[in-house]
Amino acid sequence: MLDMPVLIAALALAQAVDKTPAVVWTLEIPKAAPALFTYADGGNPIVQMVCQTASGQVGFKVALQTRLATQKTGAAWTNSLGMPAPWPASVTLKSDSLASTLRGMVDADQVTGASQALVEASTQAPVLK
């Protein structure tokens, strides 16, 4: 994970030369809402981590290359079997040689139908330490 001063320095340098980096990490810490750490490419979030203060949990939303939604029926996206999103899934979080496979889900973006994996993990999980 990038150190905050390093991230700020990199963003400041990019702005100074009038070139915004295509892929960046951003951190938002609003007073009345959970912290949001986002890795985005050209403004499109690839990975988002959400942490409510003192909750002991980190939520992950990860954009997937594979699209499960095939059509929109009313307000809901459905898969090839006609099942509405979200769909149950196993999600594996990896860090170096550590991995945790957790129950999660794959949801469809309401506008585009693009797939995104959602999972929540304990901050005490070895993979997050």
C-alpha atoms as a printed R data frame, in Angstrom:
    type eleno elety resid chain resno       x       y       z
1   ATOM     1    CA   MET     A     1   0.000   0.000   0.000
2   ATOM     2    CA   LEU     A     2   1.301   3.469  -0.828
3   ATOM     3    CA   ASP     A     3   2.236   5.797   1.982
4   ATOM     4    CA   MET     A     4  -0.093   8.848   1.982
5   ATOM     5    CA   PRO     A     5   2.734  11.449   1.587
6   ATOM     6    CA   VAL     A     6   4.086   9.487  -1.397
7   ATOM     7    CA   LEU     A     7   0.621   9.420  -3.007
8   ATOM     8    CA   ILE     A     8   0.103  13.146  -2.463
9   ATOM     9    CA   ALA     A     9   3.584  13.933  -3.833
10  ATOM    10    CA   ALA     A    10   2.951  11.818  -6.941
11  ATOM    11    CA   LEU     A    11  -0.384  13.513  -7.613
12  ATOM    12    CA   ALA     A    12   1.111  16.976  -7.058
13  ATOM    13    CA   LEU     A    13   3.962  16.202  -9.462
14  ATOM    14    CA   ALA     A    14   1.526  14.970 -12.113
15  ATOM    15    CA   GLN     A    15  -0.529  18.146 -11.807
16  ATOM    16    CA   ALA     A    16   2.615  20.293 -11.927
17  ATOM    17    CA   VAL     A    17   3.572  18.875 -15.309
18  ATOM    18    CA   ASP     A    18  -0.083  19.053 -16.391
19  ATOM    19    CA   LYS     A    19  -0.374  15.285 -16.848
20  ATOM    20    CA   THR     A    20  -2.884  13.467 -14.692
21  ATOM    21    CA   PRO     A    21  -1.856   9.847 -14.197
22  ATOM    22    CA   ALA     A    22  -4.220   7.400 -15.890
23  ATOM    23    CA   VAL     A    23  -4.161   4.967 -12.958
24  ATOM    24    CA   VAL     A    24  -4.229   6.391  -9.425
25  ATOM    25    CA   TRP     A    25  -5.027   5.538  -5.813
26  ATOM    26    CA   THR     A    26  -7.251   8.003  -3.958
27  ATOM    27    CA   LEU     A    27  -8.300   8.151  -0.320
28  ATOM    28    CA   GLU     A    28 -11.456   9.873   0.931
29  ATOM    29    CA   ILE     A    29 -12.053  10.186   4.681
30  ATOM    30    CA   PRO     A    30 -15.333  12.068   5.194
31  ATOM    31    CA   LYS     A    31 -16.358  12.886   8.775
32  ATOM    32    CA   ALA     A    32 -19.781  11.240   8.687
33  ATOM    33    CA   ALA     A    33 -19.138   8.324   6.319
34  ATOM    34    CA   PRO     A    34 -16.790   5.350   5.903
35  ATOM    35    CA   ALA     A    35 -13.277   5.848   4.499
36  ATOM    36    CA   LEU     A    36 -13.026   4.968   0.807
37  ATOM    37    CA   PHE     A    37  -9.721   3.896  -0.787
38  ATOM    38    CA   THR     A    38 -10.004   3.631  -4.581
39  ATOM    39    CA   TYR     A    39  -7.722   2.411  -7.364
40  ATOM    40    CA   ALA     A    40  -9.048   3.794 -10.648
41  ATOM    41    CA   ASP     A    41  -8.050   3.926 -14.290
42  ATOM    42    CA   GLY     A    42  -9.185   7.074 -16.070
43  ATOM    43    CA   GLY     A    43 -11.863   7.675 -13.437
44  ATOM    44    CA   ASN     A    44 -13.223   4.108 -13.639
45  ATOM    45    CA   PRO     A    45 -12.848   2.353 -10.251
46  ATOM    46    CA   ILE     A    46 -11.070  -1.001 -10.477
47  ATOM    47    CA   VAL     A    47 -10.771  -1.710  -6.746
48  ATOM    48    CA   GLN     A    48 -12.521   0.057  -3.881
49  ATOM    49    CA   MET     A    49 -11.978  -0.625  -0.185
50  ATOM    50    CA   VAL     A    50 -14.455   0.738   2.348
51  ATOM    51    CA   CYS     A    51 -13.819   0.884   6.089
52  ATOM    52    CA   GLN     A    52 -16.249   2.137   8.719
53  ATOM    53    CA   THR     A    53 -14.287   3.469  11.706
54  ATOM    54    CA   ALA     A    54 -13.904   0.897  14.518
55  ATOM    55    CA   SER     A    55 -15.959  -1.733  12.644
56  ATOM    56    CA   GLY     A    56 -13.136  -4.266  12.297
57  ATOM    57    CA   GLN     A    57 -14.255  -4.925   8.705
58  ATOM    58    CA   VAL     A    58 -13.058  -3.881   5.258
59  ATOM    59    CA   GLY     A    59 -15.428  -4.106   2.314
60  ATOM    60    CA   PHE     A    60 -13.992  -4.726  -1.149
61  ATOM    61    CA   LYS     A    61 -15.577  -3.980  -4.535
62  ATOM    62    CA   VAL     A    62 -13.551  -5.209  -7.512
63  ATOM    63    CA   ALA     A    63 -14.415  -4.679 -11.178
64  ATOM    64    CA   LEU     A    64 -14.403  -7.976 -13.081
65  ATOM    65    CA   GLN     A    65 -13.439  -8.500 -16.697
66  ATOM    66    CA   THR     A    66 -16.056 -11.227 -17.109
67  ATOM    67    CA   ARG     A    67 -19.608  -9.924 -17.401
68  ATOM    68    CA   LEU     A    68 -22.308 -12.133 -15.840
69  ATOM    69    CA   ALA     A    69 -25.303  -9.920 -16.639
70  ATOM    70    CA   THR     A    70 -26.871 -10.744 -20.000
71  ATOM    71    CA   GLN     A    71 -30.025  -8.617 -20.007
72  ATOM    72    CA   LYS     A    72 -31.934  -6.085 -17.978
73  ATOM    73    CA   THR     A    73 -35.402  -7.184 -16.938
74  ATOM    74    CA   GLY     A    74 -37.254  -4.209 -15.498
75  ATOM    75    CA   ALA     A    75 -34.854  -2.639 -13.001
76  ATOM    76    CA   ALA     A    76 -32.810  -5.816 -12.424
77  ATOM    77    CA   TRP     A    77 -29.941  -7.306 -14.409
78  ATOM    78    CA   THR     A    78 -30.199 -11.073 -14.942
79  ATOM    79    CA   ASN     A    79 -27.638 -13.713 -15.897
80  ATOM    80    CA   SER     A    80 -27.901 -16.305 -18.672
81  ATOM    81    CA   LEU     A    81 -30.139 -18.457 -16.433
82  ATOM    82    CA   GLY     A    82 -32.522 -15.553 -15.804
83  ATOM    83    CA   MET     A    83 -31.440 -15.156 -12.156
84  ATOM    84    CA   PRO     A    84 -31.373 -11.536 -10.946
85  ATOM    85    CA   ALA     A    85 -28.216  -9.964  -9.519
86  ATOM    86    CA   PRO     A    86 -26.535 -10.242  -7.075
87  ATOM    87    CA   TRP     A    87 -25.179 -13.771  -7.560
88  ATOM    88    CA   PRO     A    88 -23.370 -15.736  -4.808
89  ATOM    89    CA   ALA     A    89 -19.641 -16.190  -5.327
90  ATOM    90    CA   SER     A    90 -16.445 -17.222  -3.596
91  ATOM    91    CA   VAL     A    91 -13.972 -14.351  -3.546
92  ATOM    92    CA   THR     A    92 -10.274 -14.895  -2.834
93  ATOM    93    CA   LEU     A    93  -8.174 -12.098  -1.367
94  ATOM    94    CA   LYS     A    94  -4.421 -12.591  -1.856
95  ATOM    95    CA   SER     A    95  -1.363 -10.854  -0.464
96  ATOM    96    CA   ASP     A    96   2.062 -12.366  -1.159
97  ATOM    97    CA   SER     A    97   1.765 -16.029  -0.140
98  ATOM    98    CA   LEU     A    98  -1.364 -15.519   1.999
99  ATOM    99    CA   ALA     A    99  -4.913 -15.994   0.725
100 ATOM   100    CA   SER     A   100  -8.415 -16.011   2.182
101 ATOM   101    CA   THR     A   101 -11.403 -17.334   0.247
102 ATOM   102    CA   LEU     A   102 -14.610 -15.780   1.518
103 ATOM   103    CA   ARG     A   103 -18.290 -15.870   0.694
104 ATOM   104    CA   GLY     A   104 -19.180 -12.855  -1.358
105 ATOM   105    CA   MET     A   105 -21.280 -11.937  -4.329
106 ATOM   106    CA   VAL     A   106 -21.089 -10.640  -7.850
107 ATOM   107    CA   ASP     A   107 -23.368  -7.719  -8.571
108 ATOM   108    CA   ALA     A   108 -24.150  -5.872 -11.784
109 ATOM   109    CA   ASP     A   109 -23.601  -2.146 -12.164
110 ATOM   110    CA   GLN     A   110 -27.093  -0.660 -12.338
111 ATOM   111    CA   VAL     A   111 -26.365   1.378 -15.462
112 ATOM   112    CA   THR     A   112 -23.959  -0.726 -17.531
113 ATOM   113    CA   GLY     A   113 -24.450  -4.255 -16.196
114 ATOM   114    CA   ALA     A   114 -20.680  -4.636 -15.694
115 ATOM   115    CA   SER     A   115 -19.827  -7.241 -13.059
116 ATOM   116    CA   GLN     A   116 -18.249  -6.366  -9.733
117 ATOM   117    CA   ALA     A   117 -17.234  -8.749  -6.936
118 ATOM   118    CA   LEU     A   118 -18.213  -7.714  -3.412
119 ATOM   119    CA   VAL     A   119 -16.788  -9.194  -0.211
120 ATOM   120    CA   GLU     A   120 -16.155  -8.139   3.375
121 ATOM   121    CA   ALA     A   121 -13.164  -9.285   5.441
122 ATOM   122    CA   SER     A   122 -12.061  -8.866   9.035
123 ATOM   123    CA   THR     A   123  -9.156  -6.511   9.644
124 ATOM   124    CA   GLN     A   124  -7.716  -9.350  11.770
125 ATOM   125    CA   ALA     A   125  -7.520 -11.748   8.792
126 ATOM   126    CA   PRO     A   126  -3.890 -12.757   8.111
127 ATOM   127    CA   VAL     A   127  -4.241 -11.724   4.451
128 ATOM   128    CA   LEU     A   128  -4.975  -8.124   5.520
129 ATOM   129    CA   LYS     A   129  -2.267  -7.872   8.139
